[in-house]
């Protein structure tokens, strides 16, 4: 009798590899949480952890902003960027604000001139989390959602990222954001042009 061996799905192997790699990235990014609680809002780890979500927002945004009816959306990079954002928030509260909302509010007021802007940051983290979960759990529903909702979500996220990465950041983060967003805009334009040519418009 022939020896029957289970065949592993290439998709399953890719998912397992992605979980290991992305888990490693998030785990390494979260290492500053092992340091003692502090109140230094200028801590180097906070600034470094802020760059990773911006980078992966730019990369992941390309995969989720353009909806293709003939292929599913791959939201892995989008979800990774979201996870890294939550790691950044935890690091900022752990090392910079002593896990105090009042300290975060005061820091936001000092940096941006408006303390209640911290609630925009909270809303940003929550909206990105819900969007990332939606694309991972129900990709078909995500693709079919109304255009106004799709563009409202991504418009809000882009507005906050622009302010965080360009208005309040230093030149190196601005350069990274401008490079990634320019490449993203170019890729979006190419994708739209390709879709228009394919449909014969």
CNS distance restraints for C-alpha pairs under 8 A (distance, minus, plus):
assign (resid   8 and name CA) (resid  12 and name CA) 7.06 0.50 0.50
assign (resid   8 and name CA) (resid  13 and name CA) 7.22 0.50 0.50
assign (resid   9 and name CA) (resid  13 and name CA) 6.39 0.50 0.50
assign (resid  10 and name CA) (resid  14 and name CA) 6.17 0.50 0.50
assign (resid  11 and name CA) (resid  15 and name CA) 6.18 0.50 0.50
assign (resid  12 and name CA) (resid  16 and name CA) 6.15 0.50 0.50
assign (resid  13 and name CA) (resid  17 and name CA) 6.08 0.50 0.50
assign (resid  14 and name CA) (resid  18 and name CA) 6.04 0.50 0.50
assign (resid  15 and name CA) (resid  19 and name CA) 6.15 0.50 0.50
assign (resid  16 and name CA) (resid  20 and name CA) 6.34 0.50 0.50
assign (resid  17 and name CA) (resid  21 and name CA) 6.13 0.50 0.50
assign (resid  18 and name CA) (resid  22 and name CA) 5.74 0.50 0.50
assign (resid  18 and name CA) (resid  23 and name CA) 7.99 0.50 0.50
assign (resid  19 and name CA) (resid  23 and name CA) 5.63 0.50 0.50
assign (resid  20 and name CA) (resid  24 and name CA) 6.09 0.50 0.50
assign (resid  21 and name CA) (resid  25 and name CA) 6.34 0.50 0.50
assign (resid  22 and name CA) (resid  26 and name CA) 6.17 0.50 0.50
assign (resid  22 and name CA) (resid  80 and name CA) 6.70 0.50 0.50
assign (resid  23 and name CA) (resid  27 and name CA) 5.90 0.50 0.50
assign (resid  24 and name CA) (resid  28 and name CA) 6.03 0.50 0.50
assign (resid  25 and name CA) (resid  29 and name CA) 6.10 0.50 0.50
assign (resid  26 and name CA) (resid  30 and name CA) 6.14 0.50 0.50
assign (resid  26 and name CA) (resid  80 and name CA) 7.85 0.50 0.50
assign (resid  26 and name CA) (resid  83 and name CA) 7.09 0.50 0.50
assign (resid  26 and name CA) (resid  84 and name CA) 6.22 0.50 0.50
assign (resid  26 and name CA) (resid  87 and name CA) 7.46 0.50 0.50
assign (resid  27 and name CA) (resid  31 and name CA) 6.60 0.50 0.50
assign (resid  29 and name CA) (resid  49 and name CA) 6.82 0.50 0.50
assign (resid  29 and name CA) (resid  84 and name CA) 7.40 0.50 0.50
assign (resid  29 and name CA) (resid  87 and name CA) 7.10 0.50 0.50
assign (resid  30 and name CA) (resid  34 and name CA) 7.99 0.50 0.50
assign (resid  30 and name CA) (resid  87 and name CA) 5.95 0.50 0.50
assign (resid  30 and name CA) (resid  88 and name CA) 8.00 0.50 0.50
assign (resid  30 and name CA) (resid  91 and name CA) 7.37 0.50 0.50
assign (resid  31 and name CA) (resid  35 and name CA) 7.91 0.50 0.50
assign (resid  32 and name CA) (resid  45 and name CA) 6.62 0.50 0.50
assign (resid  32 and name CA) (resid  91 and name CA) 6.64 0.50 0.50
assign (resid  33 and name CA) (resid  90 and name CA) 7.59 0.50 0.50
assign (resid  33 and name CA) (resid  91 and name CA) 5.95 0.50 0.50
assign (resid  33 and name CA) (resid  94 and name CA) 6.64 0.50 0.50
assign (resid  33 and name CA) (resid  95 and name CA) 7.70 0.50 0.50
assign (resid  35 and name CA) (resid  95 and name CA) 7.75 0.50 0.50
assign (resid  36 and name CA) (resid  94 and name CA) 7.95 0.50 0.50
assign (resid  36 and name CA) (resid  95 and name CA) 7.43 0.50 0.50
assign (resid  37 and name CA) (resid  94 and name CA) 5.23 0.50 0.50
assign (resid  37 and name CA) (resid  95 and name CA) 5.35 0.50 0.50
assign (resid  37 and name CA) (resid  98 and name CA) 5.67 0.50 0.50
assign (resid  37 and name CA) (resid  99 and name CA) 7.90 0.50 0.50
assign (resid  38 and name CA) (resid  94 and name CA) 6.33 0.50 0.50
assign (resid  38 and name CA) (resid  95 and name CA) 4.34 0.50 0.50
assign (resid  38 and name CA) (resid  96 and name CA) 5.71 0.50 0.50
assign (resid  38 and name CA) (resid  97 and name CA) 6.70 0.50 0.50
assign (resid  38 and name CA) (resid  98 and name CA) 5.22 0.50 0.50
assign (resid  39 and name CA) (resid  94 and name CA) 7.91 0.50 0.50
assign (resid  39 and name CA) (resid  95 and name CA) 5.74 0.50 0.50
assign (resid  39 and name CA) (resid  96 and name CA) 4.26 0.50 0.50
assign (resid  39 and name CA) (resid  97 and name CA) 4.81 0.50 0.50
assign (resid  39 and name CA) (resid  98 and name CA) 5.27 0.50 0.50
assign (resid  40 and name CA) (resid  95 and name CA) 6.18 0.50 0.50
assign (resid  40 and name CA) (resid  96 and name CA) 4.42 0.50 0.50
assign (resid  40 and name CA) (resid  97 and name CA) 7.08 0.50 0.50
assign (resid  41 and name CA) (resid  46 and name CA) 7.49 0.50 0.50
assign (resid  41 and name CA) (resid  92 and name CA) 7.06 0.50 0.50
assign (resid  41 and name CA) (resid  95 and name CA) 7.01 0.50 0.50
assign (resid  41 and name CA) (resid  96 and name CA) 3.85 0.50 0.50
assign (resid  41 and name CA) (resid  97 and name CA) 6.52 0.50 0.50
assign (resid  41 and name CA) (resid 107 and name CA) 7.56 0.50 0.50
assign (resid  42 and name CA) (resid  46 and name CA) 7.08 0.50 0.50
assign (resid  42 and name CA) (resid  47 and name CA) 7.31 0.50 0.50
assign (resid  42 and name CA) (resid  96 and name CA) 7.02 0.50 0.50
assign (resid  43 and name CA) (resid  47 and name CA) 6.88 0.50 0.50
assign (resid  43 and name CA) (resid  95 and name CA) 6.98 0.50 0.50
assign (resid  43 and name CA) (resid  96 and name CA) 6.74 0.50 0.50
assign (resid  44 and name CA) (resid  48 and name CA) 6.20 0.50 0.50
assign (resid  45 and name CA) (resid  49 and name CA) 5.93 0.50 0.50
assign (resid  45 and name CA) (resid  91 and name CA) 7.50 0.50 0.50
assign (resid  46 and name CA) (resid  50 and name CA) 6.26 0.50 0.50
assign (resid  46 and name CA) (resid  88 and name CA) 6.64 0.50 0.50
assign (resid  46 and name CA) (resid  91 and name CA) 6.10 0.50 0.50
assign (resid  46 and name CA) (resid  92 and name CA) 5.47 0.50 0.50
assign (resid  46 and name CA) (resid  95 and name CA) 7.51 0.50 0.50
assign (resid  46 and name CA) (resid  96 and name CA) 7.55 0.50 0.50
assign (resid  47 and name CA) (resid  51 and name CA) 6.95 0.50 0.50
assign (resid  48 and name CA) (resid  52 and name CA) 7.34 0.50 0.50
assign (resid  49 and name CA) (resid  53 and name CA) 7.53 0.50 0.50
assign (resid  49 and name CA) (resid  84 and name CA) 7.64 0.50 0.50
assign (resid  49 and name CA) (resid  87 and name CA) 7.56 0.50 0.50
assign (resid  49 and name CA) (resid  88 and name CA) 5.15 0.50 0.50
assign (resid  49 and name CA) (resid  91 and name CA) 7.67 0.50 0.50
assign (resid  50 and name CA) (resid  54 and name CA) 6.96 0.50 0.50
assign (resid  50 and name CA) (resid  85 and name CA) 7.26 0.50 0.50
assign (resid  50 and name CA) (resid  88 and name CA) 5.82 0.50 0.50
assign (resid  51 and name CA) (resid  55 and name CA) 6.28 0.50 0.50
assign (resid  51 and name CA) (resid 173 and name CA) 6.72 0.50 0.50
assign (resid  52 and name CA) (resid  56 and name CA) 6.21 0.50 0.50
assign (resid  52 and name CA) (resid  81 and name CA) 7.19 0.50 0.50
assign (resid  52 and name CA) (resid  84 and name CA) 6.54 0.50 0.50
assign (resid  52 and name CA) (resid  85 and name CA) 7.69 0.50 0.50
assign (resid  53 and name CA) (resid  57 and name CA) 5.70 0.50 0.50
assign (resid  53 and name CA) (resid  81 and name CA) 4.74 0.50 0.50
assign (resid  53 and name CA) (resid  82 and name CA) 6.69 0.50 0.50
assign (resid  53 and name CA) (resid  84 and name CA) 5.35 0.50 0.50
assign (resid  53 and name CA) (resid  85 and name CA) 5.07 0.50 0.50
assign (resid  53 and name CA) (resid  88 and name CA) 7.90 0.50 0.50
assign (resid  54 and name CA) (resid  58 and name CA) 6.26 0.50 0.50
assign (resid  54 and name CA) (resid  81 and name CA) 7.44 0.50 0.50
assign (resid  54 and name CA) (resid 161 and name CA) 7.08 0.50 0.50
assign (resid  54 and name CA) (resid 165 and name CA) 7.25 0.50 0.50
assign (resid  54 and name CA) (resid 177 and name CA) 6.95 0.50 0.50
assign (resid  55 and name CA) (resid  59 and name CA) 6.40 0.50 0.50
assign (resid  55 and name CA) (resid  81 and name CA) 7.63 0.50 0.50
assign (resid  55 and name CA) (resid 176 and name CA) 7.44 0.50 0.50
assign (resid  55 and name CA) (resid 177 and name CA) 7.23 0.50 0.50
assign (resid  55 and name CA) (resid 180 and name CA) 7.07 0.50 0.50
assign (resid  56 and name CA) (resid  60 and name CA) 5.60 0.50 0.50
assign (resid  56 and name CA) (resid  61 and name CA) 7.91 0.50 0.50
assign (resid  56 and name CA) (resid  77 and name CA) 6.31 0.50 0.50
assign (resid  56 and name CA) (resid  78 and name CA) 6.70 0.50 0.50
assign (resid  56 and name CA) (resid  80 and name CA) 7.00 0.50 0.50
assign (resid  56 and name CA) (resid  81 and name CA) 4.57 0.50 0.50
assign (resid  57 and name CA) (resid  61 and name CA) 5.59 0.50 0.50
assign (resid  57 and name CA) (resid  77 and name CA) 7.85 0.50 0.50
assign (resid  57 and name CA) (resid  78 and name CA) 6.28 0.50 0.50
assign (resid  57 and name CA) (resid  81 and name CA) 5.44 0.50 0.50
assign (resid  57 and name CA) (resid  82 and name CA) 7.62 0.50 0.50
assign (resid  58 and name CA) (resid  62 and name CA) 6.80 0.50 0.50
assign (resid  58 and name CA) (resid 177 and name CA) 7.75 0.50 0.50
assign (resid  58 and name CA) (resid 180 and name CA) 5.72 0.50 0.50
assign (resid  58 and name CA) (resid 181 and name CA) 6.07 0.50 0.50
assign (resid  58 and name CA) (resid 184 and name CA) 6.65 0.50 0.50
assign (resid  59 and name CA) (resid  63 and name CA) 7.43 0.50 0.50
assign (resid  59 and name CA) (resid  77 and name CA) 6.75 0.50 0.50
assign (resid  59 and name CA) (resid  78 and name CA) 7.45 0.50 0.50
assign (resid  59 and name CA) (resid 180 and name CA) 7.40 0.50 0.50
assign (resid  59 and name CA) (resid 184 and name CA) 7.46 0.50 0.50
assign (resid  60 and name CA) (resid  64 and name CA) 6.69 0.50 0.50
assign (resid  60 and name CA) (resid  75 and name CA) 6.84 0.50 0.50
assign (resid  60 and name CA) (resid  76 and name CA) 7.40 0.50 0.50
assign (resid  60 and name CA) (resid  77 and name CA) 4.58 0.50 0.50
assign (resid  60 and name CA) (resid  78 and name CA) 4.03 0.50 0.50
assign (resid  60 and name CA) (resid  79 and name CA) 7.72 0.50 0.50
assign (resid  60 and name CA) (resid  81 and name CA) 7.10 0.50 0.50
assign (resid  61 and name CA) (resid  65 and name CA) 5.68 0.50 0.50
assign (resid  61 and name CA) (resid  78 and name CA) 6.33 0.50 0.50
assign (resid  61 and name CA) (resid 184 and name CA) 7.81 0.50 0.50
assign (resid  62 and name CA) (resid  66 and name CA) 6.94 0.50 0.50
assign (resid  62 and name CA) (resid 184 and name CA) 6.09 0.50 0.50
assign (resid  62 and name CA) (resid 187 and name CA) 7.32 0.50 0.50
assign (resid  62 and name CA) (resid 188 and name CA) 6.96 0.50 0.50
assign (resid  63 and name CA) (resid  73 and name CA) 6.46 0.50 0.50
assign (resid  63 and name CA) (resid  74 and name CA) 6.15 0.50 0.50
assign (resid  63 and name CA) (resid  75 and name CA) 6.54 0.50 0.50
assign (resid  63 and name CA) (resid  77 and name CA) 7.99 0.50 0.50
assign (resid  63 and name CA) (resid  78 and name CA) 7.60 0.50 0.50
assign (resid  64 and name CA) (resid  73 and name CA) 6.17 0.50 0.50
assign (resid  64 and name CA) (resid  74 and name CA) 7.19 0.50 0.50
assign (resid  64 and name CA) (resid  75 and name CA) 6.42 0.50 0.50
assign (resid  64 and name CA) (resid  78 and name CA) 7.45 0.50 0.50
assign (resid  64 and name CA) (resid 135 and name CA) 7.99 0.50 0.50
assign (resid  65 and name CA) (resid 154 and name CA) 7.44 0.50 0.50
assign (resid  66 and name CA) (resid 188 and name CA) 7.07 0.50 0.50
assign (resid  66 and name CA) (resid 191 and name CA) 7.53 0.50 0.50
assign (resid  66 and name CA) (resid 192 and name CA) 7.95 0.50 0.50
assign (resid  67 and name CA) (resid  73 and name CA) 7.11 0.50 0.50
assign (resid  67 and name CA) (resid 143 and name CA) 5.99 0.50 0.50
assign (resid  68 and name CA) (resid  72 and name CA) 7.10 0.50 0.50
assign (resid  68 and name CA) (resid  73 and name CA) 7.58 0.50 0.50
assign (resid  68 and name CA) (resid 143 and name CA) 7.76 0.50 0.50
assign (resid  69 and name CA) (resid 143 and name CA) 7.56 0.50 0.50
assign (resid  72 and name CA) (resid 139 and name CA) 6.72 0.50 0.50
assign (resid  72 and name CA) (resid 140 and name CA) 7.15 0.50 0.50
assign (resid  72 and name CA) (resid 143 and name CA) 7.95 0.50 0.50
assign (resid  73 and name CA) (resid 135 and name CA) 7.36 0.50 0.50
assign (resid  73 and name CA) (resid 139 and name CA) 6.37 0.50 0.50
assign (resid  73 and name CA) (resid 143 and name CA) 7.56 0.50 0.50
assign (resid  74 and name CA) (resid 135 and name CA) 7.93 0.50 0.50
assign (resid  74 and name CA) (resid 136 and name CA) 7.93 0.50 0.50
assign (resid  75 and name CA) (resid  79 and name CA) 6.06 0.50 0.50
assign (resid  75 and name CA) (resid 132 and name CA) 6.95 0.50 0.50
assign (resid  75 and name CA) (resid 135 and name CA) 5.91 0.50 0.50
assign (resid  75 and name CA) (resid 136 and name CA) 5.99 0.50 0.50
assign (resid  76 and name CA) (resid  80 and name CA) 6.12 0.50 0.50
assign (resid  76 and name CA) (resid 136 and name CA) 7.47 0.50 0.50
assign (resid  77 and name CA) (resid  81 and name CA) 6.10 0.50 0.50
assign (resid  78 and name CA) (resid  82 and name CA) 6.37 0.50 0.50
assign (resid  78 and name CA) (resid 132 and name CA) 6.28 0.50 0.50
assign (resid  79 and name CA) (resid  83 and name CA) 6.17 0.50 0.50
assign (resid  79 and name CA) (resid 129 and name CA) 7.75 0.50 0.50
assign (resid  79 and name CA) (resid 132 and name CA) 5.05 0.50 0.50
assign (resid  79 and name CA) (resid 133 and name CA) 7.36 0.50 0.50
assign (resid  79 and name CA) (resid 136 and name CA) 7.69 0.50 0.50
assign (resid  80 and name CA) (resid  84 and name CA) 6.17 0.50 0.50
assign (resid  81 and name CA) (resid  85 and name CA) 6.18 0.50 0.50
assign (resid  82 and name CA) (resid  86 and name CA) 6.44 0.50 0.50
assign (resid  82 and name CA) (resid 125 and name CA) 7.54 0.50 0.50
assign (resid  82 and name CA) (resid 128 and name CA) 6.25 0.50 0.50
assign (resid  82 and name CA) (resid 129 and name CA) 6.11 0.50 0.50
assign (resid  82 and name CA) (resid 132 and name CA) 6.99 0.50 0.50
assign (resid  83 and name CA) (resid  87 and name CA) 6.33 0.50 0.50
assign (resid  84 and name CA) (resid  88 and name CA) 6.12 0.50 0.50
assign (resid  85 and name CA) (resid  89 and name CA) 6.23 0.50 0.50
assign (resid  85 and name CA) (resid 125 and name CA) 7.13 0.50 0.50
assign (resid  86 and name CA) (resid  90 and name CA) 6.17 0.50 0.50
assign (resid  86 and name CA) (resid 125 and name CA) 7.04 0.50 0.50
assign (resid  87 and name CA) (resid  91 and name CA) 6.12 0.50 0.50
assign (resid  88 and name CA) (resid  92 and name CA) 6.03 0.50 0.50
assign (resid  89 and name CA) (resid  93 and name CA) 6.20 0.50 0.50
assign (resid  90 and name CA) (resid  94 and name CA) 5.89 0.50 0.50
assign (resid  91 and name CA) (resid  95 and name CA) 5.78 0.50 0.50
assign (resid  91 and name CA) (resid  96 and name CA) 7.49 0.50 0.50
assign (resid  92 and name CA) (resid  96 and name CA) 5.01 0.50 0.50
assign (resid  92 and name CA) (resid  97 and name CA) 6.55 0.50 0.50
assign (resid  93 and name CA) (resid  97 and name CA) 4.70 0.50 0.50
assign (resid  93 and name CA) (resid  98 and name CA) 5.81 0.50 0.50
assign (resid  93 and name CA) (resid  99 and name CA) 4.69 0.50 0.50
assign (resid  93 and name CA) (resid 100 and name CA) 6.92 0.50 0.50
assign (resid  93 and name CA) (resid 104 and name CA) 7.38 0.50 0.50
assign (resid  94 and name CA) (resid  98 and name CA) 5.34 0.50 0.50
assign (resid  94 and name CA) (resid  99 and name CA) 5.49 0.50 0.50
assign (resid  97 and name CA) (resid 101 and name CA) 7.51 0.50 0.50
assign (resid  97 and name CA) (resid 103 and name CA) 5.29 0.50 0.50
assign (resid  97 and name CA) (resid 104 and name CA) 5.76 0.50 0.50
assign (resid  98 and name CA) (resid 103 and name CA) 7.65 0.50 0.50
assign (resid 100 and name CA) (resid 104 and name CA) 6.41 0.50 0.50
assign (resid 101 and name CA) (resid 105 and name CA) 6.06 0.50 0.50
assign (resid 102 and name CA) (resid 106 and name CA) 6.17 0.50 0.50
assign (resid 103 and name CA) (resid 107 and name CA) 6.11 0.50 0.50
assign (resid 104 and name CA) (resid 108 and name CA) 6.11 0.50 0.50
assign (resid 104 and name CA) (resid 118 and name CA) 7.07 0.50 0.50
assign (resid 105 and name CA) (resid 109 and name CA) 6.26 0.50 0.50
assign (resid 105 and name CA) (resid 115 and name CA) 4.87 0.50 0.50
assign (resid 105 and name CA) (resid 116 and name CA) 6.58 0.50 0.50
assign (resid 105 and name CA) (resid 117 and name CA) 7.78 0.50 0.50
assign (resid 105 and name CA) (resid 118 and name CA) 5.85 0.50 0.50
assign (resid 106 and name CA) (resid 110 and name CA) 6.26 0.50 0.50
assign (resid 106 and name CA) (resid 115 and name CA) 5.88 0.50 0.50
assign (resid 107 and name CA) (resid 111 and name CA) 6.13 0.50 0.50
assign (resid 107 and name CA) (resid 115 and name CA) 7.38 0.50 0.50
assign (resid 108 and name CA) (resid 112 and name CA) 5.62 0.50 0.50
assign (resid 108 and name CA) (resid 113 and name CA) 7.04 0.50 0.50
assign (resid 108 and name CA) (resid 114 and name CA) 6.49 0.50 0.50
assign (resid 108 and name CA) (resid 115 and name CA) 5.01 0.50 0.50
assign (resid 108 and name CA) (resid 116 and name CA) 7.62 0.50 0.50
assign (resid 108 and name CA) (resid 117 and name CA) 6.52 0.50 0.50
assign (resid 108 and name CA) (resid 118 and name CA) 6.04 0.50 0.50
assign (resid 109 and name CA) (resid 113 and name CA) 4.45 0.50 0.50
assign (resid 109 and name CA) (resid 114 and name CA) 4.38 0.50 0.50
assign (resid 109 and name CA) (resid 115 and name CA) 3.84 0.50 0.50
assign (resid 109 and name CA) (resid 116 and name CA) 7.49 0.50 0.50
assign (resid 109 and name CA) (resid 117 and name CA) 7.59 0.50 0.50
assign (resid 110 and name CA) (resid 114 and name CA) 7.58 0.50 0.50
assign (resid 110 and name CA) (resid 115 and name CA) 7.63 0.50 0.50
assign (resid 111 and name CA) (resid 168 and name CA) 7.61 0.50 0.50
assign (resid 112 and name CA) (resid 117 and name CA) 7.66 0.50 0.50
assign (resid 112 and name CA) (resid 168 and name CA) 7.49 0.50 0.50
assign (resid 116 and name CA) (resid 120 and name CA) 7.53 0.50 0.50
assign (resid 117 and name CA) (resid 121 and name CA) 6.73 0.50 0.50
assign (resid 118 and name CA) (resid 122 and name CA) 6.39 0.50 0.50
assign (resid 119 and name CA) (resid 123 and name CA) 6.08 0.50 0.50
assign (resid 120 and name CA) (resid 124 and name CA) 6.00 0.50 0.50
assign (resid 120 and name CA) (resid 160 and name CA) 7.95 0.50 0.50
assign (resid 121 and name CA) (resid 125 and name CA) 6.31 0.50 0.50
assign (resid 121 and name CA) (resid 160 and name CA) 7.80 0.50 0.50
assign (resid 122 and name CA) (resid 126 and name CA) 6.25 0.50 0.50
assign (resid 123 and name CA) (resid 127 and name CA) 5.95 0.50 0.50
assign (resid 124 and name CA) (resid 128 and name CA) 6.07 0.50 0.50
assign (resid 124 and name CA) (resid 156 and name CA) 7.82 0.50 0.50
assign (resid 124 and name CA) (resid 157 and name CA) 6.37 0.50 0.50
assign (resid 124 and name CA) (resid 160 and name CA) 7.12 0.50 0.50
assign (resid 125 and name CA) (resid 129 and name CA) 6.10 0.50 0.50
assign (resid 126 and name CA) (resid 130 and name CA) 6.20 0.50 0.50
assign (resid 127 and name CA) (resid 131 and name CA) 6.06 0.50 0.50
assign (resid 127 and name CA) (resid 153 and name CA) 7.42 0.50 0.50
assign (resid 127 and name CA) (resid 157 and name CA) 7.86 0.50 0.50
assign (resid 128 and name CA) (resid 132 and name CA) 5.97 0.50 0.50
assign (resid 128 and name CA) (resid 157 and name CA) 7.26 0.50 0.50
assign (resid 129 and name CA) (resid 133 and name CA) 6.10 0.50 0.50
assign (resid 130 and name CA) (resid 134 and name CA) 6.04 0.50 0.50
assign (resid 131 and name CA) (resid 135 and name CA) 6.32 0.50 0.50
assign (resid 131 and name CA) (resid 153 and name CA) 7.99 0.50 0.50
assign (resid 132 and name CA) (resid 136 and name CA) 6.22 0.50 0.50
assign (resid 133 and name CA) (resid 137 and name CA) 5.85 0.50 0.50
assign (resid 134 and name CA) (resid 138 and name CA) 5.51 0.50 0.50
assign (resid 134 and name CA) (resid 139 and name CA) 6.82 0.50 0.50
assign (resid 134 and name CA) (resid 141 and name CA) 7.97 0.50 0.50
assign (resid 134 and name CA) (resid 142 and name CA) 6.29 0.50 0.50
assign (resid 135 and name CA) (resid 139 and name CA) 4.63 0.50 0.50
assign (resid 135 and name CA) (resid 142 and name CA) 5.58 0.50 0.50
assign (resid 138 and name CA) (resid 142 and name CA) 6.17 0.50 0.50
assign (resid 139 and name CA) (resid 143 and name CA) 6.21 0.50 0.50
assign (resid 140 and name CA) (resid 144 and name CA) 6.27 0.50 0.50
assign (resid 141 and name CA) (resid 145 and name CA) 6.11 0.50 0.50
assign (resid 145 and name CA) (resid 149 and name CA) 6.96 0.50 0.50
assign (resid 145 and name CA) (resid 150 and name CA) 6.78 0.50 0.50
assign (resid 146 and name CA) (resid 150 and name CA) 6.33 0.50 0.50
assign (resid 147 and name CA) (resid 151 and name CA) 6.07 0.50 0.50
assign (resid 148 and name CA) (resid 152 and name CA) 5.88 0.50 0.50
assign (resid 149 and name CA) (resid 153 and name CA) 6.07 0.50 0.50
assign (resid 150 and name CA) (resid 154 and name CA) 6.33 0.50 0.50
assign (resid 151 and name CA) (resid 155 and name CA) 5.60 0.50 0.50
assign (resid 152 and name CA) (resid 156 and name CA) 6.08 0.50 0.50
assign (resid 153 and name CA) (resid 157 and name CA) 6.28 0.50 0.50
assign (resid 154 and name CA) (resid 158 and name CA) 5.92 0.50 0.50
assign (resid 155 and name CA) (resid 159 and name CA) 6.08 0.50 0.50
assign (resid 156 and name CA) (resid 160 and name CA) 6.38 0.50 0.50
assign (resid 157 and name CA) (resid 161 and name CA) 6.14 0.50 0.50
assign (resid 158 and name CA) (resid 162 and name CA) 5.96 0.50 0.50
assign (resid 159 and name CA) (resid 163 and name CA) 6.34 0.50 0.50
assign (resid 160 and name CA) (resid 164 and name CA) 6.08 0.50 0.50
assign (resid 161 and name CA) (resid 165 and name CA) 5.74 0.50 0.50
assign (resid 161 and name CA) (resid 166 and name CA) 7.97 0.50 0.50
assign (resid 162 and name CA) (resid 166 and name CA) 5.46 0.50 0.50
assign (resid 162 and name CA) (resid 167 and name CA) 7.00 0.50 0.50
assign (resid 163 and name CA) (resid 167 and name CA) 4.79 0.50 0.50
assign (resid 163 and name CA) (resid 168 and name CA) 6.35 0.50 0.50
assign (resid 164 and name CA) (resid 168 and name CA) 5.48 0.50 0.50
assign (resid 164 and name CA) (resid 169 and name CA) 6.36 0.50 0.50
assign (resid 165 and name CA) (resid 169 and name CA) 5.25 0.50 0.50
assign (resid 165 and name CA) (resid 173 and name CA) 6.12 0.50 0.50
assign (resid 165 and name CA) (resid 174 and name CA) 5.73 0.50 0.50
assign (resid 165 and name CA) (resid 177 and name CA) 6.31 0.50 0.50
assign (resid 166 and name CA) (resid 170 and name CA) 7.61 0.50 0.50
assign (resid 166 and name CA) (resid 173 and name CA) 7.33 0.50 0.50
assign (resid 166 and name CA) (resid 174 and name CA) 4.95 0.50 0.50
assign (resid 166 and name CA) (resid 177 and name CA) 7.25 0.50 0.50
assign (resid 169 and name CA) (resid 173 and name CA) 6.06 0.50 0.50
assign (resid 169 and name CA) (resid 174 and name CA) 6.40 0.50 0.50
assign (resid 170 and name CA) (resid 174 and name CA) 6.22 0.50 0.50
assign (resid 171 and name CA) (resid 175 and name CA) 5.98 0.50 0.50
assign (resid 172 and name CA) (resid 176 and name CA) 6.31 0.50 0.50
assign (resid 173 and name CA) (resid 177 and name CA) 6.09 0.50 0.50
assign (resid 174 and name CA) (resid 178 and name CA) 6.00 0.50 0.50
assign (resid 175 and name CA) (resid 179 and name CA) 6.06 0.50 0.50
assign (resid 176 and name CA) (resid 180 and name CA) 6.11 0.50 0.50
assign (resid 177 and name CA) (resid 181 and name CA) 5.81 0.50 0.50
assign (resid 178 and name CA) (resid 182 and name CA) 5.82 0.50 0.50
assign (resid 179 and name CA) (resid 183 and name CA) 6.23 0.50 0.50
assign (resid 180 and name CA) (resid 184 and name CA) 6.03 0.50 0.50
assign (resid 181 and name CA) (resid 185 and name CA) 5.99 0.50 0.50
assign (resid 182 and name CA) (resid 186 and name CA) 6.17 0.50 0.50
assign (resid 183 and name CA) (resid 187 and name CA) 6.10 0.50 0.50
assign (resid 184 and name CA) (resid 188 and name CA) 6.03 0.50 0.50
assign (resid 185 and name CA) (resid 189 and name CA) 6.10 0.50 0.50
assign (resid 186 and name CA) (resid 190 and name CA) 6.17 0.50 0.50
assign (resid 187 and name CA) (resid 191 and name CA) 6.07 0.50 0.50
assign (resid 188 and name CA) (resid 192 and name CA) 6.15 0.50 0.50
assign (resid 189 and name CA) (resid 193 and name CA) 6.08 0.50 0.50
assign (resid 190 and name CA) (resid 194 and name CA) 6.03 0.50 0.50
assign (resid 191 and name CA) (resid 195 and name CA) 6.12 0.50 0.50
assign (resid 192 and name CA) (resid 196 and name CA) 6.11 0.50 0.50
assign (resid 193 and name CA) (resid 197 and name CA) 6.17 0.50 0.50
assign (resid 194 and name CA) (resid 198 and name CA) 6.07 0.50 0.50
assign (resid 195 and name CA) (resid 199 and name CA) 6.19 0.50 0.50
assign (resid 196 and name CA) (resid 200 and name CA) 6.12 0.50 0.50
assign (resid 196 and name CA) (resid 201 and name CA) 5.24 0.50 0.50
assign (resid 197 and name CA) (resid 201 and name CA) 6.01 0.50 0.50
